[in-house]
């Protein structure tokens, strides 16, 4: 399972996240996506921990907490959806004129 952390301060670094999540168990991976064009942080991150129990405890405790001046959103990450779909899971067809 992967944890999604949203509404992050743009000042947050991977070490900051590791320090917070280490309180709940062993962190195995952290990803902080950046904008492709600007290289700036996008304000969210993903954290993977060694066990589901550790992740659940972190989610329960940290969701809605104030951290670095912002109220963070912490929940289970959802699988990335295909961006080309029309919302119903089927690819959109281009209009032909």
SEFIZA-3560 file (N, C-alpha, C; in Angstrom, 3 decimals):
REM SEFIZA-3560
<numar><xx>0.848</xx><yy>-1.185</yy><zz>0.000</zz><atom>N</atom></numar>
<numar><xx>0.000</xx><yy>0.000</yy><zz>0.000</zz><atom>CA</atom></numar>
<numar><xx>0.889</xx><yy>1.242</yy><zz>0.000</zz><atom>C</atom></numar>
<numar><xx>0.397</xx><yy>2.261</yy><zz>-0.613</zz><atom>N</atom></numar>
<numar><xx>1.108</xx><yy>3.531</yy><zz>-0.668</zz><atom>CA</atom></numar>
<numar><xx>0.233</xx><yy>4.598</yy><zz>-0.051</zz><atom>C</atom></numar>
<numar><xx>0.847</xx><yy>5.519</yy><zz>0.669</zz><atom>N</atom></numar>
<numar><xx>0.147</xx><yy>6.627</yy><zz>1.315</zz><atom>CA</atom></numar>
<numar><xx>0.314</xx><yy>7.875</yy><zz>0.452</zz><atom>C</atom></numar>
<numar><xx>-0.788</xx><yy>8.595</yy><zz>0.262</zz><atom>N</atom></numar>
<numar><xx>-0.776</xx><yy>9.882</yy><zz>-0.431</zz><atom>CA</atom></numar>
<numar><xx>-0.798</xx><yy>10.977</yy><zz>0.628</zz><atom>C</atom></numar>
<numar><xx>0.059</xx><yy>11.982</yy><zz>0.489</zz><atom>N</atom></numar>
<numar><xx>0.076</xx><yy>13.139</yy><zz>1.381</zz><atom>CA</atom></numar>
<numar><xx>-0.143</xx><yy>14.365</yy><zz>0.517</zz><atom>C</atom></numar>
<numar><xx>-1.257</xx><yy>15.052</yy><zz>0.739</zz><atom>N</atom></numar>
<numar><xx>-1.596</xx><yy>16.223</yy><zz>-0.041</zz><atom>CA</atom></numar>
<numar><xx>-1.561</xx><yy>17.500</yy><zz>0.767</zz><atom>C</atom></numar>
<numar><xx>-1.576</xx><yy>18.616</yy><zz>0.079</zz><atom>N</atom></numar>
<numar><xx>-1.513</xx><yy>19.962</yy><zz>0.661</zz><atom>CA</atom></numar>
<numar><xx>-0.211</xx><yy>20.184</yy><zz>1.428</zz><atom>C</atom></numar>
<numar><xx>0.862</xx><yy>19.618</yy><zz>0.905</zz><atom>N</atom></numar>
<numar><xx>2.174</xx><yy>19.779</yy><zz>1.541</zz><atom>CA</atom></numar>
<numar><xx>2.721</xx><yy>21.183</yy><zz>1.325</zz><atom>C</atom></numar>
<numar><xx>3.462</xx><yy>21.642</yy><zz>2.292</zz><atom>N</atom></numar>
<numar><xx>4.207</xx><yy>22.882</yy><zz>2.138</zz><atom>CA</atom></numar>
<numar><xx>5.241</xx><yy>22.670</yy><zz>1.033</zz><atom>C</atom></numar>
<numar><xx>5.444</xx><yy>23.675</yy><zz>0.217</zz><atom>N</atom></numar>
<numar><xx>6.444</xx><yy>23.571</yy><zz>-0.837</zz><atom>CA</atom></numar>
<numar><xx>7.863</xx><yy>23.602</yy><zz>-0.267</zz><atom>C</atom></numar>
<numar><xx>7.977</xx><yy>23.876</yy><zz>1.017</zz><atom>N</atom></numar>
<numar><xx>9.269</xx><yy>23.859</yy><zz>1.700</zz><atom>CA</atom></numar>
<numar><xx>9.633</xx><yy>22.455</yy><zz>2.197</zz><atom>C</atom></numar>
<numar><xx>8.669</xx><yy>21.528</yy><zz>2.232</zz><atom>N</atom></numar>
<numar><xx>8.901</xx><yy>20.175</yy><zz>2.747</zz><atom>CA</atom></numar>
<numar><xx>9.901</xx><yy>19.429</yy><zz>1.868</zz><atom>C</atom></numar>
<numar><xx>10.761</xx><yy>18.681</yy><zz>2.509</zz><atom>N</atom></numar>
<numar><xx>11.761</xx><yy>17.864</yy><zz>1.824</zz><atom>CA</atom></numar>
<numar><xx>11.534</xx><yy>16.394</yy><zz>2.185</zz><atom>C</atom></numar>
<numar><xx>12.182</xx><yy>15.492</yy><zz>1.447</zz><atom>N</atom></numar>
<numar><xx>12.043</xx><yy>14.061</yy><zz>1.736</zz><atom>CA</atom></numar>
<numar><xx>12.449</xx><yy>13.732</yy><zz>3.167</zz><atom>C</atom></numar>
<numar><xx>13.529</xx><yy>14.336</yy><zz>3.650</zz><atom>N</atom></numar>
<numar><xx>13.968</xx><yy>14.069</yy><zz>5.025</zz><atom>CA</atom></numar>
<numar><xx>12.921</xx><yy>14.490</yy><zz>6.045</zz><atom>C</atom></numar>
<numar><xx>12.204</xx><yy>15.583</yy><zz>5.781</zz><atom>N</atom></numar>
<numar><xx>11.137</xx><yy>16.026</yy><zz>6.682</zz><atom>CA</atom></numar>
<numar><xx>10.046</xx><yy>14.964</yy><zz>6.757</zz><atom>C</atom></numar>
<numar><xx>9.630</xx><yy>14.451</yy><zz>5.602</zz><atom>N</atom></numar>
<numar><xx>8.607</xx><yy>13.411</yy><zz>5.576</zz><atom>CA</atom></numar>
<numar><xx>9.093</xx><yy>12.139</yy><zz>6.260</zz><atom>C</atom></numar>
<numar><xx>10.328</xx><yy>11.760</yy><zz>5.989</zz><atom>N</atom></numar>
<numar><xx>10.881</xx><yy>10.554</yy><zz>6.615</zz><atom>CA</atom></numar>
<numar><xx>10.863</xx><yy>10.694</yy><zz>8.135</zz><atom>C</atom></numar>
<numar><xx>11.250</xx><yy>11.848</yy><zz>8.650</zz><atom>N</atom></numar>
<numar><xx>11.265</xx><yy>12.054</yy><zz>10.099</zz><atom>CA</atom></numar>
<numar><xx>9.875</xx><yy>11.910</yy><zz>10.707</zz><atom>C</atom></numar>
<numar><xx>8.850</xx><yy>12.416</yy><zz>10.042</zz><atom>N</atom></numar>
<numar><xx>7.478</xx><yy>12.314</yy><zz>10.547</zz><atom>CA</atom></numar>
<numar><xx>6.984</xx><yy>10.871</yy><zz>10.473</zz><atom>C</atom></numar>
<numar><xx>7.143</xx><yy>10.231</yy><zz>9.331</zz><atom>N</atom></numar>
<numar><xx>6.595</xx><yy>8.886</yy><zz>9.137</zz><atom>CA</atom></numar>
<numar><xx>7.401</xx><yy>7.807</yy><zz>9.850</zz><atom>C</atom></numar>
<numar><xx>8.682</xx><yy>8.062</yy><zz>10.151</zz><atom>N</atom></numar>
<numar><xx>9.491</xx><yy>7.107</yy><zz>10.921</zz><atom>CA</atom></numar>
<numar><xx>8.907</xx><yy>6.872</yy><zz>12.316</zz><atom>C</atom></numar>
<numar><xx>8.122</xx><yy>7.825</yy><zz>12.814</zz><atom>N</atom></numar>
<numar><xx>7.494</xx><yy>7.659</yy><zz>14.125</zz><atom>CA</atom></numar>
<numar><xx>6.467</xx><yy>6.528</yy><zz>14.116</zz><atom>C</atom></numar>
<numar><xx>6.002</xx><yy>6.123</yy><zz>12.933</zz><atom>N</atom></numar>
<numar><xx>4.956</xx><yy>5.105</yy><zz>12.818</zz><atom>CA</atom></numar>
<numar><xx>5.466</xx><yy>3.780</yy><zz>12.286</zz><atom>C</atom></numar>
<numar><xx>6.718</xx><yy>3.735</yy><zz>11.861</zz><atom>N</atom></numar>
<numar><xx>7.316</xx><yy>2.503</yy><zz>11.351</zz><atom>CA</atom></numar>
<numar><xx>8.405</xx><yy>2.808</yy><zz>10.351</zz><atom>C</atom></numar>
<numar><xx>8.906</xx><yy>1.746</yy><zz>9.722</zz><atom>N</atom></numar>
<numar><xx>10.006</xx><yy>1.895</yy><zz>8.774</zz><atom>CA</atom></numar>
<numar><xx>9.491</xx><yy>2.374</yy><zz>7.417</zz><atom>C</atom></numar>
<numar><xx>10.039</xx><yy>3.474</yy><zz>6.943</zz><atom>N</atom></numar>
<numar><xx>9.697</xx><yy>4.036</yy><zz>5.630</zz><atom>CA</atom></numar>
<numar><xx>10.580</xx><yy>3.353</yy><zz>4.595</zz><atom>C</atom></numar>
<numar><xx>9.949</xx><yy>2.757</yy><zz>3.580</zz><atom>N</atom></numar>
<numar><xx>10.729</xx><yy>2.067</yy><zz>2.558</zz><atom>CA</atom></numar>
<numar><xx>10.964</xx><yy>2.917</yy><zz>1.312</zz><atom>C</atom></numar>
<numar><xx>10.065</xx><yy>3.911</yy><zz>1.068</zz><atom>N</atom></numar>
<numar><xx>10.241</xx><yy>4.740</yy><zz>-0.130</zz><atom>CA</atom></numar>
<numar><xx>9.447</xx><yy>6.028</yy><zz>-0.001</zz><atom>C</atom></numar>
<numar><xx>9.983</xx><yy>7.113</yy><zz>-0.549</zz><atom>N</atom></numar>
<numar><xx>9.295</xx><yy>8.402</yy><zz>-0.602</zz><atom>CA</atom></numar>
<numar><xx>9.428</xx><yy>8.948</yy><zz>-2.011</zz><atom>C</atom></numar>
<numar><xx>8.329</xx><yy>9.488</yy><zz>-2.529</zz><atom>N</atom></numar>
<numar><xx>8.344</xx><yy>10.114</yy><zz>-3.844</zz><atom>CA</atom></numar>
<numar><xx>7.661</xx><yy>11.475</yy><zz>-3.732</zz><atom>C</atom></numar>
<numar><xx>8.345</xx><yy>12.524</yy><zz>-4.181</zz><atom>N</atom></numar>
<numar><xx>7.802</xx><yy>13.877</yy><zz>-4.186</zz><atom>CA</atom></numar>
<numar><xx>7.828</xx><yy>14.385</yy><zz>-5.630</zz><atom>C</atom></numar>
<numar><xx>6.739</xx><yy>14.165</yy><zz>-6.370</zz><atom>N</atom></numar>
<numar><xx>6.715</xx><yy>14.564</yy><zz>-7.784</zz><atom>CA</atom></numar>
<numar><xx>6.960</xx><yy>16.061</yy><zz>-7.986</zz><atom>C</atom></numar>
<numar><xx>7.608</xx><yy>16.349</yy><zz>-9.104</zz><atom>N</atom></numar>
<numar><xx>7.861</xx><yy>17.741</yy><zz>-9.496</zz><atom>CA</atom></numar>
<numar><xx>7.216</xx><yy>18.008</yy><zz>-10.846</zz><atom>C</atom></numar>
<numar><xx>6.896</xx><yy>19.258</yy><zz>-11.084</zz><atom>N</atom></numar>
<numar><xx>6.334</xx><yy>19.676</yy><zz>-12.358</zz><atom>CA</atom></numar>
<numar><xx>7.369</xx><yy>19.450</yy><zz>-13.450</zz><atom>C</atom></numar>
<numar><xx>6.962</xx><yy>18.858</yy><zz>-14.551</zz><atom>N</atom></numar>
<numar><xx>7.893</xx><yy>18.553</yy><zz>-15.647</zz><atom>CA</atom></numar>
<numar><xx>8.492</xx><yy>19.797</yy><zz>-16.277</zz><atom>C</atom></numar>
<numar><xx>7.702</xx><yy>20.835</yy><zz>-16.373</zz><atom>N</atom></numar>
<numar><xx>8.179</xx><yy>22.039</yy><zz>-17.058</zz><atom>CA</atom></numar>
<numar><xx>9.010</xx><yy>22.948</yy><zz>-16.167</zz><atom>C</atom></numar>
<numar><xx>8.578</xx><yy>23.129</yy><zz>-14.911</zz><atom>N</atom></numar>
<numar><xx>9.260</xx><yy>24.084</yy><zz>-14.035</zz><atom>CA</atom></numar>
<numar><xx>10.242</xx><yy>23.430</yy><zz>-13.075</zz><atom>C</atom></numar>
<numar><xx>10.069</xx><yy>22.124</yy><zz>-12.804</zz><atom>N</atom></numar>
<numar><xx>10.932</xx><yy>21.441</yy><zz>-11.846</zz><atom>CA</atom></numar>
<numar><xx>10.560</xx><yy>21.734</yy><zz>-10.398</zz><atom>C</atom></numar>
<numar><xx>9.478</xx><yy>22.482</yy><zz>-10.193</zz><atom>N</atom></numar>
<numar><xx>9.049</xx><yy>22.815</yy><zz>-8.827</zz><atom>CA</atom></numar>
<numar><xx>8.198</xx><yy>21.700</yy><zz>-8.245</zz><atom>C</atom></numar>
<numar><xx>8.232</xx><yy>21.589</yy><zz>-6.921</zz><atom>N</atom></numar>
<numar><xx>7.415</xx><yy>20.591</yy><zz>-6.233</zz><atom>CA</atom></numar>
<numar><xx>5.942</xx><yy>20.859</yy><zz>-6.496</zz><atom>C</atom></numar>
<numar><xx>5.159</xx><yy>19.782</yy><zz>-6.503</zz><atom>N</atom></numar>
<numar><xx>3.743</xx><yy>19.899</yy><zz>-6.837</zz><atom>CA</atom></numar>
<numar><xx>2.836</xx><yy>19.960</yy><zz>-5.615</zz><atom>C</atom></numar>
<numar><xx>3.404</xx><yy>19.851</yy><zz>-4.409</zz><atom>N</atom></numar>
<numar><xx>2.598</xx><yy>20.000</yy><zz>-3.195</zz><atom>CA</atom></numar>
<numar><xx>1.980</xx><yy>18.716</yy><zz>-2.681</zz><atom>C</atom></numar>
<numar><xx>2.467</xx><yy>17.579</yy><zz>-3.183</zz><atom>N</atom></numar>
<numar><xx>2.016</xx><yy>16.300</yy><zz>-2.656</zz><atom>CA</atom></numar>
<numar><xx>3.158</xx><yy>15.302</yy><zz>-2.731</zz><atom>C</atom></numar>
<numar><xx>2.970</xx><yy>14.166</yy><zz>-2.024</zz><atom>N</atom></numar>
<numar><xx>4.013</xx><yy>13.145</yy><zz>-1.996</zz><atom>CA</atom></numar>
<numar><xx>3.374</xx><yy>11.780</yy><zz>-1.775</zz><atom>C</atom></numar>
<numar><xx>4.191</xx><yy>10.746</yy><zz>-1.953</zz><atom>N</atom></numar>
<numar><xx>3.778</xx><yy>9.373</yy><zz>-1.691</zz><atom>CA</atom></numar>
<numar><xx>4.808</xx><yy>8.752</yy><zz>-0.765</zz><atom>C</atom></numar>
<numar><xx>4.322</xx><yy>7.997</yy><zz>0.222</zz><atom>N</atom></numar>
<numar><xx>5.194</xx><yy>7.316</yy><zz>1.175</zz><atom>CA</atom></numar>
<numar><xx>4.791</xx><yy>5.855</yy><zz>1.223</zz><atom>C</atom></numar>
<numar><xx>5.779</xx><yy>4.965</yy><zz>1.171</zz><atom>N</atom></numar>
<numar><xx>5.538</xx><yy>3.540</yy><zz>1.352</zz><atom>CA</atom></numar>
<numar><xx>6.240</xx><yy>3.112</yy><zz>2.629</zz><atom>C</atom></numar>
<numar><xx>5.527</xx><yy>2.296</yy><zz>3.409</zz><atom>N</atom></numar>
<numar><xx>6.086</xx><yy>1.779</yy><zz>4.659</zz><atom>CA</atom></numar>
<numar><xx>6.133</xx><yy>0.264</yy><zz>4.581</zz><atom>C</atom></numar>
<numar><xx>6.846</xx><yy>-0.356</yy><zz>5.532</zz><atom>N</atom></numar>
<numar><xx>7.055</xx><yy>-1.801</yy><zz>5.488</zz><atom>CA</atom></numar>
<numar><xx>5.802</xx><yy>-2.626</yy><zz>5.742</zz><atom>C</atom></numar>
<numar><xx>4.842</xx><yy>-2.102</yy><zz>6.502</zz><atom>N</atom></numar>
<numar><xx>3.648</xx><yy>-2.909</yy><zz>6.782</zz><atom>CA</atom></numar>
<numar><xx>2.378</xx><yy>-2.080</yy><zz>6.663</zz><atom>C</atom></numar>
<numar><xx>1.289</xx><yy>-2.763</yy><zz>6.335</zz><atom>N</atom></numar>
<numar><xx>-0.012</xx><yy>-2.104</yy><zz>6.227</zz><atom>CA</atom></numar>
<numar><xx>-0.439</xx><yy>-1.524</yy><zz>7.573</zz><atom>C</atom></numar>
<numar><xx>-0.110</xx><yy>-2.212</yy><zz>8.663</zz><atom>N</atom></numar>
<numar><xx>-0.486</xx><yy>-1.725</yy><zz>9.995</zz><atom>CA</atom></numar>
<numar><xx>0.185</xx><yy>-0.392</yy><zz>10.306</zz><atom>C</atom></numar>
<numar><xx>1.458</xx><yy>-0.263</yy><zz>9.945</zz><atom>N</atom></numar>
<numar><xx>2.180</xx><yy>0.988</yy><zz>10.163</zz><atom>CA</atom></numar>
<numar><xx>1.567</xx><yy>2.107</yy><zz>9.324</zz><atom>C</atom></numar>
<numar><xx>1.235</xx><yy>1.794</yy><zz>8.087</zz><atom>N</atom></numar>
<numar><xx>0.634</xx><yy>2.797</yy><zz>7.208</zz><atom>CA</atom></numar>
<numar><xx>-0.726</xx><yy>3.242</yy><zz>7.723</zz><atom>C</atom></numar>
<numar><xx>-1.537</xx><yy>2.295</yy><zz>8.173</zz><atom>N</atom></numar>
<numar><xx>-2.867</xx><yy>2.630</yy><zz>8.710</zz><atom>CA</atom></numar>
<numar><xx>-2.763</xx><yy>3.548</yy><zz>9.921</zz><atom>C</atom></numar>
<numar><xx>-1.819</xx><yy>3.255</yy><zz>10.802</zz><atom>N</atom></numar>
<numar><xx>-1.633</xx><yy>4.088</yy><zz>12.001</zz><atom>CA</atom></numar>
<numar><xx>-1.207</xx><yy>5.501</yy><zz>11.618</zz><atom>C</atom></numar>
<numar><xx>-0.300</xx><yy>5.614</yy><zz>10.649</zz><atom>N</atom></numar>
<numar><xx>0.153</xx><yy>6.928</yy><zz>10.191</zz><atom>CA</atom></numar>
<numar><xx>-1.008</xx><yy>7.708</yy><zz>9.575</zz><atom>C</atom></numar>
<numar><xx>-1.825</xx><yy>7.036</yy><zz>8.761</zz><atom>N</atom></numar>
<numar><xx>-2.965</xx><yy>7.698</yy><zz>8.118</zz><atom>CA</atom></numar>
<numar><xx>-3.943</xx><yy>8.199</yy><zz>9.177</zz><atom>C</atom></numar>
<numar><xx>-4.297</xx><yy>7.346</yy><zz>10.116</zz><atom>N</atom></numar>
<numar><xx>-5.258</xx><yy>7.713</yy><zz>11.158</zz><atom>CA</atom></numar>
<numar><xx>-4.781</xx><yy>8.907</yy><zz>11.979</zz><atom>C</atom></numar>
<numar><xx>-3.501</xx><yy>8.941</yy><zz>12.265</zz><atom>N</atom></numar>
<numar><xx>-2.947</xx><yy>9.988</yy><zz>13.124</zz><atom>CA</atom></numar>
<numar><xx>-2.696</xx><yy>11.296</yy><zz>12.379</zz><atom>C</atom></numar>
<numar><xx>-2.195</xx><yy>11.213</yy><zz>11.158</zz><atom>N</atom></numar>
<numar><xx>-1.732</xx><yy>12.409</yy><zz>10.462</zz><atom>CA</atom></numar>
<numar><xx>-2.764</xx><yy>13.087</yy><zz>9.566</zz><atom>C</atom></numar>
<numar><xx>-3.811</xx><yy>12.371</yy><zz>9.150</zz><atom>N</atom></numar>
<numar><xx>-4.806</xx><yy>12.989</yy><zz>8.279</zz><atom>CA</atom></numar>
<numar><xx>-5.475</xx><yy>14.160</yy><zz>8.999</zz><atom>C</atom></numar>
<numar><xx>-5.407</xx><yy>15.332</yy><zz>8.407</zz><atom>N</atom></numar>
<numar><xx>-6.003</xx><yy>16.530</yy><zz>8.988</zz><atom>CA</atom></numar>
<numar><xx>-5.102</xx><yy>17.259</yy><zz>9.983</zz><atom>C</atom></numar>
<numar><xx>-3.883</xx><yy>16.765</yy><zz>10.158</zz><atom>N</atom></numar>
<numar><xx>-2.949</xx><yy>17.407</yy><zz>11.093</zz><atom>CA</atom></numar>
<numar><xx>-2.338</xx><yy>18.658</yy><zz>10.456</zz><atom>C</atom></numar>
<numar><xx>-1.966</xx><yy>19.604</yy><zz>11.293</zz><atom>N</atom></numar>
<numar><xx>-1.244</xx><yy>20.778</yy><zz>10.805</zz><atom>CA</atom></numar>
<numar><xx>0.235</xx><yy>20.452</yy><zz>10.815</zz><atom>C</atom></numar>
<numar><xx>0.886</xx><yy>20.678</yy><zz>9.673</zz><atom>N</atom></numar>
<numar><xx>2.310</xx><yy>20.405</yy><zz>9.547</zz><atom>CA</atom></numar>
<numar><xx>2.923</xx><yy>21.440</yy><zz>8.629</zz><atom>C</atom></numar>
<numar><xx>3.935</xx><yy>22.104</yy><zz>9.115</zz><atom>N</atom></numar>
<numar><xx>4.640</xx><yy>23.149</yy><zz>8.373</zz><atom>CA</atom></numar>
<numar><xx>3.665</xx><yy>24.236</yy><zz>7.903</zz><atom>C</atom></numar>
<numar><xx>2.700</xx><yy>24.558</yy><zz>8.760</zz><atom>N</atom></numar>
<numar><xx>1.778</xx><yy>25.644</yy><zz>8.481</zz><atom>CA</atom></numar>
<numar><xx>0.598</xx><yy>25.285</yy><zz>7.586</zz><atom>C</atom></numar>
<numar><xx>0.417</xx><yy>23.996</yy><zz>7.275</zz><atom>N</atom></numar>
<numar><xx>-0.684</xx><yy>23.586</yy><zz>6.398</zz><atom>CA</atom></numar>
<numar><xx>-1.400</xx><yy>22.379</yy><zz>6.999</zz><atom>C</atom></numar>
<numar><xx>-2.681</xx><yy>22.265</yy><zz>6.710</zz><atom>N</atom></numar>
<numar><xx>-3.453</xx><yy>21.095</yy><zz>7.110</zz><atom>CA</atom></numar>
<numar><xx>-3.261</xx><yy>20.050</yy><zz>6.012</zz><atom>C</atom></numar>
<numar><xx>-2.608</xx><yy>18.945</yy><zz>6.355</zz><atom>N</atom></numar>
<numar><xx>-2.294</xx><yy>17.946</yy><zz>5.335</zz><atom>CA</atom></numar>
<numar><xx>-3.405</xx><yy>16.896</yy><zz>5.215</zz><atom>C</atom></numar>
<numar><xx>-3.528</xx><yy>16.362</yy><zz>4.022</zz><atom>N</atom></numar>
<numar><xx>-4.458</xx><yy>15.280</yy><zz>3.720</zz><atom>CA</atom></numar>
<numar><xx>-3.627</xx><yy>14.015</yy><zz>3.568</zz><atom>C</atom></numar>
<numar><xx>-3.951</xx><yy>12.997</yy><zz>4.360</zz><atom>N</atom></numar>
<numar><xx>-3.190</xx><yy>11.750</yy><zz>4.330</zz><atom>CA</atom></numar>
<numar><xx>-4.176</xx><yy>10.599</yy><zz>4.157</zz><atom>C</atom></numar>
<numar><xx>-4.026</xx><yy>9.836</yy><zz>3.072</zz><atom>N</atom></numar>
<numar><xx>-4.893</xx><yy>8.680</yy><zz>2.859</zz><atom>CA</atom></numar>
<numar><xx>-4.206</xx><yy>7.650</yy><zz>1.979</zz><atom>C</atom></numar>
<numar><xx>-4.900</xx><yy>6.537</yy><zz>1.748</zz><atom>N</atom></numar>
<numar><xx>-4.363</xx><yy>5.517</yy><zz>0.855</zz><atom>CA</atom></numar>
<numar><xx>-4.325</xx><yy>6.092</yy><zz>-0.552</zz><atom>C</atom></numar>
<numar><xx>-3.226</xx><yy>5.865</yy><zz>-1.227</zz><atom>N</atom></numar>
<numar><xx>-3.107</xx><yy>6.338</yy><zz>-2.610</zz><atom>CA</atom></numar>
<numar><xx>-3.993</xx><yy>5.478</yy><zz>-3.499</zz><atom>C</atom></numar>
<numar><xx>-4.615</xx><yy>6.132</yy><zz>-4.461</zz><atom>N</atom></numar>
<numar><xx>-5.452</xx><yy>5.430</yy><zz>-5.431</zz><atom>CA</atom></numar>
<numar><xx>-4.625</xx><yy>5.187</yy><zz>-6.683</zz><atom>C</atom></numar>
<numar><xx>-4.889</xx><yy>4.088</yy><zz>-7.382</zz><atom>N</atom></numar>
<numar><xx>-4.144</xx><yy>3.841</yy><zz>-8.620</zz><atom>CA</atom></numar>
<numar><xx>-4.360</xx><yy>4.971</yy><zz>-9.615</zz><atom>C</atom></numar>
<numar><xx>-3.335</xx><yy>5.286</yy><zz>-10.355</zz><atom>N</atom></numar>
<numar><xx>-3.415</xx><yy>6.351</yy><zz>-11.354</zz><atom>CA</atom></numar>
<numar><xx>-4.352</xx><yy>5.930</yy><zz>-12.475</zz><atom>C</atom></numar>
<numar><xx>-5.256</xx><yy>6.814</yy><zz>-12.813</zz><atom>N</atom></numar>
<numar><xx>-6.214</xx><yy>6.517</yy><zz>-13.868</zz><atom>CA</atom></numar>
<numar><xx>-5.638</xx><yy>6.882</yy><zz>-15.216</zz><atom>C</atom></numar>
<numar><xx>-6.102</xx><yy>6.208</yy><zz>-16.242</zz><atom>N</atom></numar>
<numar><xx>-5.698</xx><yy>6.509</yy><zz>-17.605</zz><atom>CA</atom></numar>
<numar><xx>-6.242</xx><yy>7.887</yy><zz>-17.964</zz><atom>C</atom></numar>
<numar><xx>-5.391</xx><yy>8.809</yy><zz>-18.270</zz><atom>N</atom></numar>
<numar><xx>-5.806</xx><yy>10.186</yy><zz>-18.552</zz><atom>CA</atom></numar>
<numar><xx>-6.559</xx><yy>10.327</yy><zz>-19.866</zz><atom>C</atom></numar>
<numar><xx>-6.481</xx><yy>9.365</yy><zz>-20.741</zz><atom>N</atom></numar>
<numar><xx>-7.150</xx><yy>9.458</yy><zz>-22.034</zz><atom>CA</atom></numar>
<numar><xx>-8.568</xx><yy>8.932</yy><zz>-22.005</zz><atom>C</atom></numar>
<numar><xx>-8.992</xx><yy>8.428</yy><zz>-20.860</zz><atom>N</atom></numar>
<numar><xx>-10.348</xx><yy>7.879</yy><zz>-20.816</zz><atom>CA</atom></numar>
<numar><xx>-11.371</xx><yy>8.993</yy><zz>-20.664</zz><atom>C</atom></numar>
<numar><xx>-12.590</xx><yy>8.659</yy><zz>-20.976</zz><atom>N</atom></numar>
<numar><xx>-13.682</xx><yy>9.612</yy><zz>-20.881</zz><atom>CA</atom></numar>
<numar><xx>-14.357</xx><yy>9.578</yy><zz>-19.526</zz><atom>C</atom></numar>
<numar><xx>-13.713</xx><yy>9.006</yy><zz>-18.519</zz><atom>N</atom></numar>
<numar><xx>-14.297</xx><yy>8.941</yy><zz>-17.200</zz><atom>CA</atom></numar>
<numar><xx>-15.054</xx><yy>7.651</yy><zz>-16.961</zz><atom>C</atom></numar>
<numar><xx>-15.373</xx><yy>6.942</yy><zz>-18.047</zz><atom>N</atom></numar>
<numar><xx>-16.103</xx><yy>5.684</yy><zz>-17.920</zz><atom>CA</atom></numar>
<numar><xx>-15.179</xx><yy>4.493</yy><zz>-18.166</zz><atom>C</atom></numar>
<numar><xx>-13.876</xx><yy>4.756</yy><zz>-18.248</zz><atom>N</atom></numar>
<numar><xx>-12.903</xx><yy>3.710</yy><zz>-18.450</zz><atom>CA</atom></numar>
<numar><xx>-12.604</xx><yy>3.409</yy><zz>-19.906</zz><atom>C</atom></numar>
<numar><xx>-13.371</xx><yy>4.004</yy><zz>-20.817</zz><atom>N</atom></numar>
<numar><xx>-13.159</xx><yy>3.769</yy><zz>-22.232</zz><atom>CA</atom></numar>
<numar><xx>-12.465</xx><yy>4.971</yy><zz>-22.865</zz><atom>C</atom></numar>
<numar><xx>-11.520</xx><yy>4.713</yy><zz>-23.748</zz><atom>N</atom></numar>
<numar><xx>-10.827</xx><yy>5.833</yy><zz>-24.396</zz><atom>CA</atom></numar>
<numar><xx>-11.797</xx><yy>6.693</yy><zz>-25.201</zz><atom>C</atom></numar>
<numar><xx>-11.539</xx><yy>7.972</yy><zz>-25.187</zz><atom>N</atom></numar>
<numar><xx>-12.354</xx><yy>8.891</yy><zz>-25.983</zz><atom>CA</atom></numar>
<numar><xx>-11.929</xx><yy>8.795</yy><zz>-27.438</zz><atom>C</atom></numar>
<numar><xx>-12.899</xx><yy>8.891</yy><zz>-28.299</zz><atom>N</atom></numar>
<numar><xx>-12.584</xx><yy>8.933</yy><zz>-29.725</zz><atom>CA</atom></numar>
<numar><xx>-12.511</xx><yy>10.393</yy><zz>-30.137</zz><atom>C</atom></numar>
<numar><xx>-11.594</xx><yy>10.674</yy><zz>-31.009</zz><atom>N</atom></numar>
<numar><xx>-11.479</xx><yy>12.043</yy><zz>-31.517</zz><atom>CA</atom></numar>
<numar><xx>-12.605</xx><yy>12.312</yy><zz>-32.488</zz><atom>C</atom></numar>
<numar><xx>-13.086</xx><yy>13.518</yy><zz>-32.430</zz><atom>N</atom></numar>
<numar><xx>-14.135</xx><yy>13.906</yy><zz>-33.391</zz><atom>CA</atom></numar>
<numar><xx>-13.522</xx><yy>13.981</yy><zz>-34.770</zz><atom>C</atom></numar>
<numar><xx>-14.246</xx><yy>13.487</yy><zz>-35.735</zz><atom>N</atom></numar>
<numar><xx>-13.744</xx><yy>13.506</yy><zz>-37.118</zz><atom>CA</atom></numar>
<numar><xx>-14.641</xx><yy>14.413</yy><zz>-37.935</zz><atom>C</atom></numar>
<numar><xx>-14.023</xx><yy>15.391</yy><zz>-38.582</zz><atom>N</atom></numar>
<numar><xx>-14.783</xx><yy>16.347</yy><zz>-39.393</zz><atom>CA</atom></numar>
<numar><xx>-14.379</xx><yy>16.244</yy><zz>-40.822</zz><atom>C</atom></numar>
//
